[in-house]
């Protein structure tokens, strides 16, 4: 099981599961998560941006992984080069379940 979220503080049960390494957990910016979902709906491989380079979502700095299971699961974000300019590819992924809060 994989969880992709932007703030686990509002979901203590998911946060605990991530800390206990019961789920592969990623912490990505909410806007990026939204765009990943949109890319999946459009049957695209993901979306490309320069936003997030040299931050925690950059795979060279952890790729948003917050536990060992996420390390084993692999990268959701990939470094790519377009005409000599570094970019990040946020990969779209299949979604089986979603937890939404009001």
For each residue, the residues with C-beta under 8 A, 3 or more apart:
1: 22 23 24
2: 23 24 25 26 70 73 93
3: 14 17 18 23 24 25 26
4: 25 26 28 33 36 76 93
5: 8 11 14 25 26 27 28 33
6: 27 28 29 30 33
7: 10 27 30
8: 5 11 12 14 15 18 25 27
9: 12 15
10: 7 101
11: 5 8 14 15 99 101
12: 8 9 15 16
13: 16 17
14: 3 5 8 11 17 18 23 25 99
15: 8 9 11 12 18 19
16: 12 13 19 20
17: 3 13 14 20 22 23 25
18: 3 8 14 15 21 22 23 25 66 67
19: 15 16 67
20: 16 17
21: 18 67 68 69
22: 1 17 18 69
23: 1 2 3 14 17 18 67 69
24: 1 2 3 65 67 69 70 72 73
25: 2 3 4 5 8 14 17 18 65 66 67 69 70
26: 2 3 4 5 63 64 65 66 70 76
27: 5 6 7 8 56 64 66
28: 4 5 6 32 33 36 57 64 76 77 90
29: 6 32 33 52 57
30: 6 7 33 34
31: 34 35
32: 28 29 35 36 49 52 57 90
33: 4 5 6 28 29 30 36 37
34: 30 31 37 38
35: 31 32 38 39 47 90
36: 4 28 32 33 39 40 46 47 76 90 91 92 93
37: 33 34 40 41 92 95
38: 34 35 41 42 47
39: 35 36 42 44 45 46 47 90 92
40: 36 37 43 44 92 93 94 95
41: 37 38
42: 38 39
43: 40
44: 39 40 47 92
45: 39 89 91 92
46: 36 39 89 90 91 92
47: 35 36 38 39 44 89 90 92
48: 80 82 87 88 89 90
49: 32 52 87 88 90
50: 53 85 86 87 88
51: 88
52: 29 32 49 55 57 58 77 88
53: 50 58 86 87 88
54: 58 61
55: 52 58 61
56: 27 61 62 64
57: 28 29 32 52 61 62 63 64 77 88
58: 52 53 54 55 61 62 63 77 79 88
59: 62 63 75 77 78 79 88
60: 79
61: 54 55 56 57 58
62: 56 57 58 59 65
63: 26 57 58 59 75 76 77
64: 26 27 28 56 57 70 76 77
65: 24 25 26 62 70 71 73
66: 18 25 26 27 70
67: 18 19 21 23 24 25 70 71
68: 21 71 72
69: 21 22 23 24 25 72 73
70: 2 24 25 26 64 65 66 67 73
71: 65 67 68
72: 24 68 69
73: 2 24 65 69 70
74:
75: 59 63 78 91
76: 4 26 28 36 63 64 90 91 93
77: 28 52 57 58 59 63 64 88 89 90 91
78: 59 75 88 89 91
79: 58 59 60 86 87 88 89
80: 48 86 87 88 89
81: 84 85 86 87
82: 48 85 87
83:
84: 81
85: 50 81 82
86: 50 53 79 80 81
87: 48 49 50 53 79 80 81 82
88: 48 49 50 51 52 53 57 58 59 77 78 79 80
89: 45 46 47 48 77 78 79 80
90: 28 32 35 36 39 46 47 48 49 76 77
91: 36 45 46 75 76 77 78
92: 36 37 39 40 44 45 46 47
93: 2 4 36 40 76
94: 40
95: 37 40 98
96:
97:
98: 95
99: 11 14
100:
101: 10 11
102:
